[in-house]
Amino acid sequence: MSYADKVFIDMCRDILENGCSTEGEKVRPKWEDGSYAYTIKRFGVVNRYDLRKEFPVITLRKTAIKSATDEMLWIWQKKSNRVAELSSHIWDAWADENGTIGKAYGYQLGVKHKYKEGMMDQVDRVIYDLKNNPFSRRIMTNIYVHQDLYEMRLYPCAYSMTFNVTQEKGEERLTLNAILNQRSQDVLTANNWNVAQYAVLVHMLAQICDMNVGELVHVIADAHIYDRHVELVKELIERPVYDAPKFWLNPDVKDFYEFTKDDVKLIDYKCGEQITIPVAV
């Protein structure tokens, strides 16, 4: 099995066996029929993926790598909040009457801030520091901006990335590592989607900065399985698993703003069939 399969299966079993139920408590999400969406949750889940060894994608069911990359680039490259600029329809349920998700996600990454080097947004600041000050311990983004929360259609789930560069023994090139912080995650729907898309981001940033990829650490404050997902998860984690595919990133792209979803590919990706997942909103 892929290492991502092992992590996912172990995490799901731990949530189901040792998690706490929110049934009967005051919760925000609802199902399409209007009933409250309760969860089984675990606090403080931390998963580590060594991107040098393999790309962290599950084989239990397909993770659509191009769609996941497209959403990541919508946020990090286009810095957009307009759902029409996204190829998929995953944000349609949260769009307002103007077709935006408000001051959330990409909007926050596009806001320029004053630094001694000049005005830069958070993404450009990360790239600047990786190239000019790689051993800084301050290379990070944060899109959970309290003053703008009331204008966000959904508070950011994956809200912060922290980048850390190391000089590994015996290697000339530097190594790029990252921590993805997430306040909340619907494990069945979004776990490997988020892991895969942020692994792609680390690969892209490493390539444009002439670095090796290192570790991606995923920290989830509230990792949960929804009540209507429990049986789906139980079936999913008993499926056959396969070896991880090989990851390809177009080596000709040296500018982060020139990447497209077609610059990524999973080679020899064998996986189980898709399943229909109800989504709580």
PENOR-V103572 format. One record per residue. N is the residue number from 1. RES is the residue in one letter. PHI is phi in whole degrees, -180 to 180 (999 if undefined). OMEGA is omega in whole degrees, -180 to 180 (999 if undefined). Layout:
n=N res=RES phi=PHI omega=OMEGA
n=N res=RES phi=PHI omega=OMEGA
//
This chain:
n=1 res=M phi=999 omega=174
n=2 res=S phi=-72 omega=178
n=3 res=Y phi=-63 omega=178
n=4 res=A phi=-63 omega=175
n=5 res=D phi=-60 omega=-179
n=6 res=K phi=-60 omega=180
n=7 res=V phi=-61 omega=-177
n=8 res=F phi=-66 omega=-179
n=9 res=I phi=-63 omega=180
n=10 res=D phi=-62 omega=180
n=11 res=M phi=-64 omega=-179
n=12 res=C phi=-64 omega=179
n=13 res=R phi=-63 omega=179
n=14 res=D phi=-65 omega=179
n=15 res=I phi=-63 omega=-177
n=16 res=L phi=-66 omega=-176
n=17 res=E phi=-87 omega=-172
n=18 res=N phi=-123 omega=-176
n=19 res=G phi=-76 omega=179
n=20 res=C phi=-106 omega=-180
n=21 res=S phi=-89 omega=175
n=22 res=T phi=-103 omega=-177
n=23 res=E phi=-57 omega=-180
n=24 res=G phi=86 omega=179
n=25 res=E phi=-87 omega=178
n=26 res=K phi=-78 omega=-180
n=27 res=V phi=-129 omega=-180
n=28 res=R phi=-88 omega=-172
n=29 res=P phi=-67 omega=176
n=30 res=K phi=-133 omega=173
n=31 res=W phi=-81 omega=-178
n=32 res=E phi=-58 omega=-180
n=33 res=D phi=-83 omega=176
n=34 res=G phi=94 omega=180
n=35 res=S phi=-79 omega=-178
n=36 res=Y phi=-71 omega=-179
n=37 res=A phi=-100 omega=-180
n=38 res=Y phi=-93 omega=-176
n=39 res=T phi=-135 omega=162
n=40 res=I phi=-108 omega=-169
n=41 res=K phi=-130 omega=171
n=42 res=R phi=-126 omega=179
n=43 res=F phi=-94 omega=170
n=44 res=G phi=68 omega=176
n=45 res=V phi=-84 omega=180
n=46 res=V phi=-127 omega=179
n=47 res=N phi=-120 omega=-179
n=48 res=R phi=-117 omega=180
n=49 res=Y phi=-129 omega=177
n=50 res=D phi=-90 omega=-175
n=51 res=L phi=-70 omega=177
n=52 res=R phi=-72 omega=-174
n=53 res=K phi=-88 omega=177
n=54 res=E phi=-164 omega=179
n=55 res=F phi=-81 omega=-171
n=56 res=P phi=-83 omega=178
n=57 res=V phi=-125 omega=180
n=58 res=I phi=-77 omega=176
n=59 res=T phi=-111 omega=179
n=60 res=L phi=-58 omega=172
n=61 res=R phi=-150 omega=-173
n=62 res=K phi=-74 omega=167
n=63 res=T phi=-101 omega=-176
n=64 res=A phi=-75 omega=-170
n=65 res=I phi=-65 omega=180
n=66 res=K phi=-70 omega=178
n=67 res=S phi=-67 omega=178
n=68 res=A phi=-64 omega=178
n=69 res=T phi=-66 omega=179
n=70 res=D phi=-60 omega=179
n=71 res=E phi=-67 omega=179
n=72 res=M phi=-62 omega=179
n=73 res=L phi=-69 omega=175
n=74 res=W phi=-58 omega=-180
n=75 res=I phi=-83 omega=-169
n=76 res=W phi=-89 omega=-176
n=77 res=Q phi=-104 omega=177
n=78 res=K phi=-77 omega=-178
n=79 res=K phi=51 omega=-172
n=80 res=S phi=-106 omega=171
n=81 res=N phi=-121 omega=-179
n=82 res=R phi=-93 omega=-175
n=83 res=V phi=-67 omega=179
n=84 res=A phi=-67 omega=-180
n=85 res=E phi=-90 omega=178
n=86 res=L phi=-110 omega=-175
n=87 res=S phi=-68 omega=-179
n=88 res=S phi=-91 omega=-177
n=89 res=H phi=-114 omega=-173
n=90 res=I phi=-68 omega=-179
n=91 res=W phi=-104 omega=-175
n=92 res=D phi=-58 omega=-176
n=93 res=A phi=-66 omega=-178
n=94 res=W phi=-105 omega=-176
n=95 res=A phi=-73 omega=177
n=96 res=D phi=-89 omega=-177
n=97 res=E phi=-66 omega=178
n=98 res=N phi=-97 omega=179
n=99 res=G phi=78 omega=179
n=100 res=T phi=-122 omega=174
n=101 res=I phi=-103 omega=179
n=102 res=G phi=75 omega=-176
n=103 res=K phi=-85 omega=-175
n=104 res=A phi=-117 omega=173
n=105 res=Y phi=49 omega=-173
n=106 res=G phi=-58 omega=178
n=107 res=Y phi=-56 omega=-177
n=108 res=Q phi=-67 omega=180
n=109 res=L phi=-72 omega=179
n=110 res=G phi=-90 omega=180
n=111 res=V phi=-73 omega=-179
n=112 res=K phi=-87 omega=180
n=113 res=H phi=-124 omega=-178
n=114 res=K phi=-88 omega=174
n=115 res=Y phi=-122 omega=179
n=116 res=K phi=-65 omega=178
n=117 res=E phi=-84 omega=-180
n=118 res=G phi=129 omega=-180
n=119 res=M phi=-85 omega=179
n=120 res=M phi=-145 omega=170
n=121 res=D phi=-87 omega=-173
n=122 res=Q phi=-66 omega=-179
n=123 res=V phi=-67 omega=-180
n=124 res=D phi=-64 omega=178
n=125 res=R phi=-67 omega=177
n=126 res=V phi=-60 omega=-179
n=127 res=I phi=-64 omega=178
n=128 res=Y phi=-59 omega=-177
n=129 res=D phi=-70 omega=178
n=130 res=L phi=-61 omega=-179
n=131 res=K phi=-86 omega=-172
n=132 res=N phi=-114 omega=-177
n=133 res=N phi=-147 omega=-169
n=134 res=P phi=-63 omega=-178
n=135 res=F phi=-94 omega=173
n=136 res=S phi=-64 omega=176
n=137 res=R phi=-99 omega=-176
n=138 res=R phi=-121 omega=-177
n=139 res=I phi=-91 omega=-175
n=140 res=M phi=-157 omega=173
n=141 res=T phi=-124 omega=177
n=142 res=N phi=-150 omega=-178
n=143 res=I phi=-110 omega=175
n=144 res=Y phi=-90 omega=-174
n=145 res=V phi=-99 omega=-172
n=146 res=H phi=-60 omega=-177
n=147 res=Q phi=-67 omega=-179
n=148 res=D phi=-108 omega=-175
n=149 res=L phi=-57 omega=-177
n=150 res=Y phi=-67 omega=178
n=151 res=E phi=-104 omega=177
n=152 res=M phi=-103 omega=178
n=153 res=R phi=-70 omega=174
n=154 res=L phi=-147 omega=176
n=155 res=Y phi=-62 omega=-178
n=156 res=P phi=-58 omega=175
n=157 res=C phi=-85 omega=173
n=158 res=A phi=-87 omega=-166
n=159 res=Y phi=-112 omega=-174
n=160 res=S phi=-151 omega=171
n=161 res=M phi=-123 omega=175
n=162 res=T phi=-118 omega=-178
n=163 res=F phi=-107 omega=-179
n=164 res=N phi=-142 omega=-176
n=165 res=V phi=-105 omega=179
n=166 res=T phi=-124 omega=173
n=167 res=Q phi=-107 omega=-176
n=168 res=E phi=-75 omega=-179
n=169 res=K phi=-60 omega=176
n=170 res=G phi=80 omega=-179
n=171 res=E phi=-116 omega=179
n=172 res=E phi=-79 omega=-178
n=173 res=R phi=-79 omega=176
n=174 res=L phi=-75 omega=-180
n=175 res=T phi=-119 omega=-180
n=176 res=L phi=-100 omega=177
n=177 res=N phi=-118 omega=-179
n=178 res=A phi=-153 omega=173
n=179 res=I phi=-119 omega=173
n=180 res=L phi=-100 omega=178
n=181 res=N phi=-102 omega=-178
n=182 res=Q phi=-133 omega=-179
n=183 res=R phi=-75 omega=-173
n=184 res=S phi=-156 omega=176
n=185 res=Q phi=-150 omega=169
n=186 res=D phi=-78 omega=-168
n=187 res=V phi=-61 omega=-178
n=188 res=L phi=-67 omega=-175
n=189 res=T phi=-73 omega=-164
n=190 res=A phi=-122 omega=-171
n=191 res=N phi=-58 omega=-175
n=192 res=N phi=-74 omega=174
n=193 res=W phi=-58 omega=-180
n=194 res=N phi=-66 omega=-180
n=195 res=V phi=-60 omega=-177
n=196 res=A phi=-66 omega=-176
n=197 res=Q phi=-70 omega=178
n=198 res=Y phi=-80 omega=170
n=199 res=A phi=-66 omega=175
n=200 res=V phi=-61 omega=179
n=201 res=L phi=-59 omega=179
n=202 res=V phi=-63 omega=177
n=203 res=H phi=-61 omega=-179
n=204 res=M phi=-65 omega=-179
n=205 res=L phi=-66 omega=178
n=206 res=A phi=-62 omega=-178
n=207 res=Q phi=-65 omega=-177
n=208 res=I phi=-73 omega=179
n=209 res=C phi=-103 omega=179
n=210 res=D phi=58 omega=178
n=211 res=M phi=-122 omega=170
n=212 res=N phi=-85 omega=173
n=213 res=V phi=-83 omega=179
n=214 res=G phi=-124 omega=-177
n=215 res=E phi=-98 omega=166
n=216 res=L phi=-114 omega=179
n=217 res=V phi=-106 omega=-176
n=218 res=H phi=-111 omega=-179
n=219 res=V phi=-110 omega=-178
n=220 res=I phi=-120 omega=-179
n=221 res=A phi=-69 omega=-178
n=222 res=D phi=-128 omega=179
n=223 res=A phi=-95 omega=-171
n=224 res=H phi=-135 omega=173
n=225 res=I phi=-117 omega=-180
n=226 res=Y phi=-69 omega=-177
n=227 res=D phi=-57 omega=-180
n=228 res=R phi=-83 omega=177
n=229 res=H phi=-103 omega=-171
n=230 res=V phi=-57 omega=-178
n=231 res=E phi=-67 omega=177
n=232 res=L phi=-63 omega=180
n=233 res=V phi=-66 omega=180
n=234 res=K phi=-59 omega=178
n=235 res=E phi=-69 omega=-176
n=236 res=L phi=-63 omega=-174
n=237 res=I phi=-76 omega=174
n=238 res=E phi=-100 omega=-179
n=239 res=R phi=-74 omega=172
n=240 res=P phi=-63 omega=178
n=241 res=V phi=-124 omega=-175
n=242 res=Y phi=-133 omega=178
n=243 res=D phi=-70 omega=179
n=244 res=A phi=-66 omega=176
n=245 res=P phi=-75 omega=173
n=246 res=K phi=-87 omega=-180
n=247 res=F phi=-102 omega=177
n=248 res=W phi=-120 omega=174
n=249 res=L phi=-124 omega=-177
n=250 res=N phi=-54 omega=-175
n=251 res=P phi=-73 omega=-178
n=252 res=D phi=-81 omega=-177
n=253 res=V phi=-86 omega=-179
n=254 res=K phi=-119 omega=180
n=255 res=D phi=-122 omega=-177
n=256 res=F phi=-55 omega=-176
n=257 res=Y phi=-79 omega=176
n=258 res=E phi=-103 omega=178
n=259 res=F phi=-67 omega=171
n=260 res=T phi=-130 omega=179
n=261 res=K phi=-63 omega=180
n=262 res=D phi=-81 omega=177
n=263 res=D phi=-89 omega=176
n=264 res=V phi=-122 omega=-179
n=265 res=K phi=-157 omega=171
n=266 res=L phi=-107 omega=-176
n=267 res=I phi=-101 omega=-179
n=268 res=D phi=60 omega=-180
n=269 res=Y phi=-89 omega=176
n=270 res=K phi=-102 omega=-175
n=271 res=C phi=-153 omega=178
n=272 res=G phi=-77 omega=-178
n=273 res=E phi=-72 omega=180
n=274 res=Q phi=-72 omega=174
n=275 res=I phi=-128 omega=178
n=276 res=T phi=-86 omega=-175
n=277 res=I phi=-117 omega=173
n=278 res=P phi=-69 omega=-177
n=279 res=V phi=-114 omega=177
n=280 res=A phi=-85 omega=-178
n=281 res=V phi=-120 omega=999
//
